[in-house]
Amino acid sequence: MSLTCQQISSILNTAPGLAVLNATHLSNGVVVDLPGLVPSCMVNGLSSTTTTNDLCRIIVNVTTSASSTNRIEAWLPDNWNGRFLATGNGGIGGCIDYANLQHGAGLGFATFGTNGGHDGQTGFEFFLNRPEDINDFGYRAIHAEAEAGKYIIEQYYGRKADYNYYSGCSTGGRQGFEEAILYPDDFHGILMGSMGVDWLHIVASKGILARRMGWPDLSSPKYITAAQWSAIVKAQIDLLDPLDGVTDGIIDDPTSHTIDPSIFGCGNDVLNSSLCLTDVQVQTVREIYEPLTNSEGDVVYPSFDLGADTSVFSANTKTVDGTTVPELTYTVLQDYWRGAVYNSSTWTPHNFTIADMDFAVNLNPGGINIAGGLSHNVSAYHFQGGKLLAYHGRADQTVTSAVSSRAFHRTAETLDLSLEQMHDFYRLFYVPGMGHCAGGVGAWSIGQPNVNRPPGEQFNNTDNNILLALVDWVEEGNAPQALVGTKFKGDRLGEEVEAQRTHCVYPSVSRWDGVGDAKKAESWRCELA
């Protein structure tokens, strides 16, 4: 390397728009205190993280406008593998993704994280009267990270990275797709999990679904309690799970099934007498599982997935002085519409309507809905040889799983490409039984960053780690044909393996062979649906 960690500050501080806050060399396994971490960015209540390599930790502020800056953190391993890895955000951003920093640096990548232009995963104040911060979160933060990251790498290591990669999930998936549309030269490979494209409709859906069940009127005859919803979802899984031949608590593809909600009515013995639904509530369930439409009657967001946890709209109360009052636990809707859409500190989603959704989509604050809303035009990225690799859980409670296949097909239509041509640069893996980005009853671990410990060296290969599969595709031309997902005991990576399963390139699906042990990956094969 051309510079030591101690020398880098003076060099970087001479670059326009860069200000170094910290540069420290750390050994592998050191606990790093994060004294400025806001509570909503803490993981398990901790304001610290742990290094996963001998590395130089650099923190910089990057000026993005006359009134906005982004904080970017770099973990630069001593045993660098020659690659740059930028990472994204979740929710409404505001948190550097330390799990991704740990994951990337542990594999030898020069890994970067960004706060997306503000601090905090909850709140609206950081958007209120701050249009440039809205722009950072909407479209600019990852590009700023890419440009600063490449510069820092070249200064520190004395040469450019051989290849540039990006990894993000949820909002981070949106950010990755938006990069491919707006800044096609930033990355050779982009990894997009549970991609939150068409972001405004995703967030608005939580308010629309809550309103469909009569909320905030908790006494409405349409209203369905959280306990009832838990019973409804369990019944959906019990009914649909065995249809693939394996009873494992997983609905392989909820988009391929329908259930008449009248079976949940009282007298049908599906739900017990304390949880069964009235005729009015049956109609509520029917409405909940309908797609979202805008004020023109056009479908704008796919149906909520059968078998997915409904808490994003059904956990909608809190207790104040012993009284239950309405309030959505899913705070992104209120925070973003308050700060970025209506610029009002008092707005609430209690009377949320399609008009509120359409207003935000038409306003498109910070260009946030470019990715998968206004555009699927990744033609420039495709032309210069970039690779897009996506994954999505079939039990995703936050971004309904059909969003990813819809984005895939709309991209094909926009670029006028066949399935074979799409697979040359864009591949999607569905993971049955996985929730939002990670977790769930399925064999969900495919190399995603995790706040638990790394899974172990035996899983750091192209079959088990989707980031390394992307690297192999970009650098060696080996397009991923399948991935092996792992379910660890207690969802603790590196613990006993409870089950593994082969996951397939969409539109192929993973099917049990009917003979082998369903908990072994080799008993599952990829077939066209």
Disulfide bonds with the S-S distance in Angstrom:
Cys5-Cys56 2.03
Cys41-Cys95 1.99
Cys169-Cys437 2.03
Cys266-Cys276 1.91
Cys504-Cys526 2.13
